[in-house]
Amino acid sequence: MEIQEQAEDLAHRSAAEHPTGSDLYRSVSLRAGDGVRLSLNHIKPSDENGGAVLITPAMGAPARAYRRLGRALAARGHAVGILDPRGNGQSDQIPSHAVNFGVKEFLEQDWPAAVGWLRHAYPSRKLILMGHSFGGQLNSAYAGNHPEEIDALINLCAVWIHFRELGSLHHQLGGLFFYILMRVSAEILGYGPGDKLGWGSRFAKQHIRDWSSWGIVGRYTYRGGDMRACLRCVHQPVLAVSFSDDTALGPKKACDRFCREMSAAPITRWHLRPEEISKTKVGHFGALKSADAFWAKLDGWIRETVAAG
């Protein structure tokens, strides 16, 4: 099943099982620093004793795909916000030849708006950034740049995406081909046609330029910034999770490499087999659906490492 189909299936199932009219759930409209309207899914906590968790999605996955995970954390007492970054899901600025942005706008405009809203709504709670895949990479850079704002990180399948880190030779060559295909397509069309290539939605040209340079040459820079320098400034507790059957998009080797870049951070590392969380398969998206045992483990780590100080 293609990535787009996995994310859409997860989102549709979540929306059907958890209608948005619930008293615990509401959609919040935010304004990024440059005025772009962003959508944040807010799920109220069941009690006053948890943390505040900002969930950021994988590249091309909509926020609604994370509602089951968000509701599970809220039911355990954590306040939850799920962000649709610009150009994604319900947020504005759909990429086109005339609409362009990249990692700089995510980190300097969108993330401050979401973090600021959650901090204002829950000032007494510890704030945890939980990022899936690309969302975890951006969260880690943001935490390095803003250590006073973030109390901990949970990275789900967040990896160093240079093609040489992607496991087997087959996956390395496949990754390199896809990075080049997306880069060339974006340069020709003025945007990355992820919706046509089985990868979520459209992506802005600068976004693809930033991301593909990480994948092709391993140069973790972006327009106006250096990801590696940001990662080396992370000192908050980090939980880094990968799964044994996520061999294409989240291989253990690539996750370990990403962790090594956060050399100043105390890192808890989980590499889990599906049976360890009562599932038959997990892959890249399986931890977001019907994963009660895994969600309970996340809650335990938050409470032991973060909420309890």
PLY file of the C-alpha trace (Angstrom):
ply
format ascii 1.0
element vertex 309
property float x
property float y
property float z
element edge 308
property int vertex1
property int vertex2
end_header
0.00 0.00 0.00
1.40 3.43 -0.92
2.16 6.07 1.71
-0.69 8.32 0.55
-3.16 5.44 0.79
-1.93 4.50 4.28
-2.26 8.05 5.59
-5.67 8.61 3.97
-7.01 5.28 5.24
-5.84 6.13 8.76
-7.38 9.60 8.57
-10.73 8.33 7.27
-10.95 5.63 9.94
-10.10 8.13 12.67
-12.70 10.65 11.48
-15.38 7.95 11.33
-14.63 6.60 14.80
-14.22 10.00 16.47
-16.63 12.65 15.14
-15.47 16.23 15.56
-18.56 17.25 17.56
-17.11 15.77 20.73
-16.87 18.17 23.69
-13.24 17.11 24.10
-12.22 17.98 20.55
-12.16 21.22 18.62
-10.34 22.73 15.68
-8.35 25.87 16.48
-7.39 28.44 13.85
-3.94 29.95 14.43
-1.97 32.66 12.69
1.67 32.00 11.91
4.13 34.83 12.38
3.77 35.87 8.73
-0.03 35.75 8.85
-0.66 32.34 7.29
-3.70 30.59 8.78
-2.88 27.25 10.42
-5.20 24.55 11.72
-4.57 22.87 15.07
-6.65 19.97 16.38
-7.06 20.45 20.14
-8.06 17.54 22.38
-8.74 18.38 26.01
-7.20 16.21 28.76
-9.24 13.96 31.02
-7.53 15.31 34.17
-5.04 17.89 35.39
-2.03 15.65 35.98
-0.45 15.11 32.57
1.70 17.00 30.13
0.88 19.10 27.07
1.76 17.26 23.86
2.12 18.89 20.44
1.94 16.25 17.70
3.48 17.11 14.33
2.82 14.88 11.31
4.92 12.98 8.85
5.57 14.61 5.50
2.27 14.75 3.61
0.14 13.19 6.35
-2.83 15.27 7.60
-3.35 16.07 11.27
-6.58 14.06 11.33
-4.54 10.88 10.83
-3.22 11.36 14.39
-6.54 11.78 16.19
-6.66 8.27 17.63
-3.18 8.70 19.07
-4.16 12.14 20.35
-7.37 10.92 21.94
-5.54 8.02 23.61
-3.07 10.46 25.20
-5.86 12.85 26.21
-7.75 9.98 27.84
-4.62 9.39 29.94
-4.59 12.99 31.14
-2.45 14.81 28.56
-3.53 17.94 26.72
-2.99 17.41 22.99
-2.57 19.68 19.99
-2.12 18.21 16.49
-0.70 20.64 13.94
-1.36 20.89 10.24
1.67 22.88 9.03
1.17 25.30 6.16
0.23 23.62 2.90
-0.94 20.52 4.75
-4.38 19.22 5.71
-6.72 22.04 6.75
-4.09 24.80 6.80
-3.65 27.48 4.12
-0.98 27.98 1.45
-1.46 24.99 -0.85
1.85 24.72 -2.76
1.91 25.85 -6.37
4.24 27.57 -8.79
3.30 30.84 -7.05
3.22 29.57 -3.44
6.60 28.55 -2.10
8.05 27.89 1.37
10.38 25.48 3.13
11.87 24.37 6.42
12.67 27.97 7.36
8.97 28.89 7.37
8.03 25.75 9.30
10.57 26.40 12.05
10.36 30.19 12.24
6.65 30.77 11.59
4.45 27.67 12.09
6.10 25.95 15.05
6.27 29.10 17.21
2.54 29.69 16.64
1.58 26.15 17.69
3.99 25.99 20.63
2.90 29.43 21.80
-0.78 28.51 21.70
-0.27 25.31 23.69
1.97 27.09 26.22
-0.68 29.77 26.69
-3.51 27.24 27.01
-1.64 25.03 29.51
0.98 27.19 31.25
1.51 24.84 34.20
2.14 21.69 32.15
5.39 20.34 30.76
5.43 20.68 26.97
6.42 17.67 24.89
6.93 17.75 21.13
5.90 14.43 19.57
6.88 14.20 15.92
6.32 11.46 13.40
9.04 10.99 10.77
9.70 14.44 9.18
7.73 16.00 12.05
10.23 14.54 14.51
13.15 15.95 12.54
11.67 19.46 12.63
10.70 19.14 16.31
14.27 18.24 17.22
15.66 21.26 15.37
13.09 23.53 17.03
13.91 22.19 20.48
17.59 22.86 19.87
16.83 26.45 18.86
14.34 27.08 21.70
15.50 25.10 24.73
13.56 27.29 27.16
10.22 26.43 25.51
10.39 22.64 25.18
10.63 20.11 28.03
11.01 16.86 26.07
10.85 15.21 22.66
9.22 12.00 21.44
10.41 11.05 17.96
8.41 8.33 16.20
10.36 6.87 13.27
12.44 10.06 12.88
15.55 9.20 10.89
18.64 10.61 9.20
17.33 10.44 5.65
20.60 10.40 3.68
20.12 7.55 1.24
23.20 5.69 2.51
21.49 5.26 5.91
18.37 3.58 4.49
19.19 -0.03 5.26
19.67 -2.47 2.40
21.21 -1.54 -0.96
17.76 -1.92 -2.50
16.30 0.66 -0.12
19.28 2.97 -0.54
18.95 3.04 -4.32
15.18 3.32 -4.13
15.47 6.26 -1.75
18.06 8.02 -3.91
15.90 7.58 -7.00
12.84 8.99 -5.22
14.71 12.02 -3.83
16.00 12.84 -7.32
12.58 12.28 -8.89
10.89 14.63 -6.41
13.62 17.27 -6.82
13.49 17.25 -10.62
9.68 17.30 -10.60
9.62 20.27 -8.22
12.11 22.23 -10.30
10.09 21.64 -13.47
6.57 22.13 -12.07
7.30 24.68 -9.37
6.04 22.32 -6.64
6.56 18.70 -5.57
3.75 16.50 -6.96
3.54 14.17 -3.98
-0.16 13.63 -4.66
0.73 12.19 -8.07
3.56 10.00 -6.79
1.86 8.28 -3.86
3.37 10.55 -1.21
0.63 12.46 0.57
-0.06 15.84 -1.00
1.67 18.62 -2.88
4.89 20.02 -1.44
6.38 23.46 -1.91
9.46 23.67 -4.11
11.72 25.00 -1.35
10.48 22.26 0.98
11.55 19.66 -1.59
14.88 21.42 -2.13
15.62 21.32 1.61
14.44 17.75 2.11
16.04 16.28 -1.02
19.43 17.81 -0.23
19.32 15.98 3.10
18.53 12.74 1.30
20.85 13.00 -1.70
24.05 14.50 -0.28
23.41 14.31 3.48
23.83 18.09 3.87
21.41 18.94 6.67
21.06 22.64 5.98
18.08 24.70 4.92
17.64 28.25 3.64
19.05 30.33 6.47
19.82 27.53 8.90
21.79 24.43 9.82
19.88 21.40 11.09
22.97 19.68 12.47
23.86 22.70 14.57
20.31 22.75 15.93
20.39 19.05 16.81
23.65 19.44 18.72
21.93 22.00 20.97
19.16 19.62 22.05
19.58 18.87 25.76
16.03 17.89 26.72
15.07 14.24 27.36
14.37 12.44 24.08
12.42 9.24 23.46
13.37 7.86 20.04
11.18 5.02 18.72
11.59 2.77 15.70
9.98 -0.51 14.70
11.62 -3.66 13.43
9.30 -3.97 10.41
9.64 -0.34 9.32
12.57 -1.19 7.08
11.96 1.19 4.17
11.08 4.56 5.75
12.29 4.17 9.35
15.17 1.67 9.49
16.98 1.24 12.79
20.33 2.34 11.37
18.92 5.67 10.19
17.11 6.29 13.48
20.30 5.53 15.43
22.22 8.00 13.25
19.66 10.74 13.90
19.99 10.09 17.64
23.78 10.39 17.48
23.44 13.90 16.10
21.71 14.93 19.36
24.91 14.31 21.28
24.03 16.53 24.27
20.60 14.99 24.91
19.71 12.14 27.31
18.10 9.68 24.91
15.82 6.75 25.65
15.92 4.43 22.64
13.14 1.92 21.83
13.46 -0.39 18.84
10.29 -2.44 19.09
9.05 -5.63 17.48
5.31 -5.63 16.66
4.60 -8.39 19.18
6.08 -6.24 21.95
3.13 -3.87 21.58
0.54 -6.60 20.87
0.45 -6.12 17.09
1.21 -8.36 14.14
2.70 -5.52 12.09
3.50 -1.85 12.62
5.53 -0.40 9.75
5.63 3.39 9.45
2.01 4.18 10.39
0.81 1.23 12.48
1.65 2.83 15.84
-1.01 5.46 15.13
-3.95 3.07 15.07
-5.20 0.36 17.43
-2.01 0.45 19.46
-3.19 0.63 23.07
-0.14 -1.16 24.45
2.19 1.28 22.70
0.17 4.33 23.75
0.33 3.13 27.35
4.14 2.90 27.04
4.28 6.47 25.75
2.15 7.66 28.67
4.45 5.86 31.10
7.56 7.48 29.66
6.01 10.95 29.75
4.98 10.54 33.38
8.24 8.99 34.56
10.61 11.22 32.62
8.81 14.52 32.09
5.64 15.16 34.05
7.20 14.00 37.32
10.25 16.18 36.72
0 1
1 2
2 3
3 4
4 5
5 6
6 7
7 8
8 9
9 10
10 11
11 12
12 13
13 14
14 15
15 16
16 17
17 18
18 19
19 20
20 21
21 22
22 23
23 24
24 25
25 26
26 27
27 28
28 29
29 30
30 31
31 32
32 33
33 34
34 35
35 36
36 37
37 38
38 39
39 40
40 41
41 42
42 43
43 44
44 45
45 46
46 47
47 48
48 49
49 50
50 51
51 52
52 53
53 54
54 55
55 56
56 57
57 58
58 59
59 60
60 61
61 62
62 63
63 64
64 65
65 66
66 67
67 68
68 69
69 70
70 71
71 72
72 73
73 74
74 75
75 76
76 77
77 78
78 79
79 80
80 81
81 82
82 83
83 84
84 85
85 86
86 87
87 88
88 89
89 90
90 91
91 92
92 93
93 94
94 95
95 96
96 97
97 98
98 99
99 100
100 101
101 102
102 103
103 104
104 105
105 106
106 107
107 108
108 109
109 110
110 111
111 112
112 113
113 114
114 115
115 116
116 117
117 118
118 119
119 120
120 121
121 122
122 123
123 124
124 125
125 126
126 127
127 128
128 129
129 130
130 131
131 132
132 133
133 134
134 135
135 136
136 137
137 138
138 139
139 140
140 141
141 142
142 143
143 144
144 145
145 146
146 147
147 148
148 149
149 150
150 151
151 152
152 153
153 154
154 155
155 156
156 157
157 158
158 159
159 160
160 161
161 162
162 163
163 164
164 165
165 166
166 167
167 168
168 169
169 170
170 171
171 172
172 173
173 174
174 175
175 176
176 177
177 178
178 179
179 180
180 181
181 182
182 183
183 184
184 185
185 186
186 187
187 188
188 189
189 190
190 191
191 192
192 193
193 194
194 195
195 196
196 197
197 198
198 199
199 200
200 201
201 202
202 203
203 204
204 205
205 206
206 207
207 208
208 209
209 210
210 211
211 212
212 213
213 214
214 215
215 216
216 217
217 218
218 219
219 220
220 221
221 222
222 223
223 224
224 225
225 226
226 227
227 228
228 229
229 230
230 231
231 232
232 233
233 234
234 235
235 236
236 237
237 238
238 239
239 240
240 241
241 242
242 243
243 244
244 245
245 246
246 247
247 248
248 249
249 250
250 251
251 252
252 253
253 254
254 255
255 256
256 257
257 258
258 259
259 260
260 261
261 262
262 263
263 264
264 265
265 266
266 267
267 268
268 269
269 270
270 271
271 272
272 273
273 274
274 275
275 276
276 277
277 278
278 279
279 280
280 281
281 282
282 283
283 284
284 285
285 286
286 287
287 288
288 289
289 290
290 291
291 292
292 293
293 294
294 295
295 296
296 297
297 298
298 299
299 300
300 301
301 302
302 303
303 304
304 305
305 306
306 307
307 308
